[in-house]
């Protein structure tokens, strides 16, 4: 899926350092993310994997 203009995703470029912020992330947001840069000289691409885990509340024990 192309995240493009989705308001949940905030993409920033600060002097060539690119960041992606995900507002209110959920386990659905986990997966493979790819950033592709294209200009007159060619293109480059980098990938990463994101794993989102649910936070367990304090005082709640796992049942076995």
N, C-alpha and C positions, 0 to 999 in steps of 0.2 A: 504494500500500500504506500502511496506517495503522501507524505504528511503535509507538504506544501503550505497551504494557508490555514491549516487547522489551528484554532486559537489555543488549544491545549499545549501546543508545542511552540516554544520560543527559541528561535535560532539567532545567535549573535556572532558577529565577526569583530574581534577587538585586535587590531594590528596583526591580522593573519591568524589569530588563535580563534578557532571556531568552537562554539559550545552549543549544546542542545539541552534545554530545560523542559521537563515534562511536568505540567501542572496537574496536581492530584493524580499521581501515577497509581495504577492498579496492576494486578498480575497479568491482565490482558496486554499491557504495554511491553511485557518481556518479549525478547526475540532478537533478531539480527537487524542492526541498523547500518546503513551504508551512506557515506557522504561522497558525492562526486563533484569535482571541480573541473570546469571546462573553460578554456580560453583559446586564443588564436594559435598558441604553441602546442596544444594538445589537451589531454585530460588525465586526471589521476583519480583514484578511488581508494577509500579506506573503509574497513568494516569493523564492527564490534558487536559483541553479544551482551545483552542486558537481561539479568534475571531479577525479577521483582518478587520479594517474599512478603507475606502478610506478617505484621507485627503481632506477637502474642502479648496480650495484656498481662500486667503483673498480677500475681495471685491466682492466675488460672493455670492449673496443671493439666498436662496431657493425660488423657485416659489411655490405659494400655489394654 
